[in-house]
């Protein structure tokens, strides 16, 4: 799986293990990642299905509201 914000280089997250529902990637976000999401306009998530690894699935997400959502989540968690 990859995550690309705007025109930055995509970060690669390999799958960690396979489960019945599919492959699972563990993603550790750094402060630089969070800053990128806060200042970015869009993120492109690319996944490579195990059944069709040469046919990636892409999802484009708006990052509008990311900062408010992250702050609300962190407030809920008490951090």
Secondary structure, DSSP 8 states (H G I E B T S, - for coil): -EEEETTS--EE--EEEEETTEEEE-----HHHHHHHHH-SEEEEEE--GGGTTS-EEEEEE-TTHHHHHHHHHHHHT-
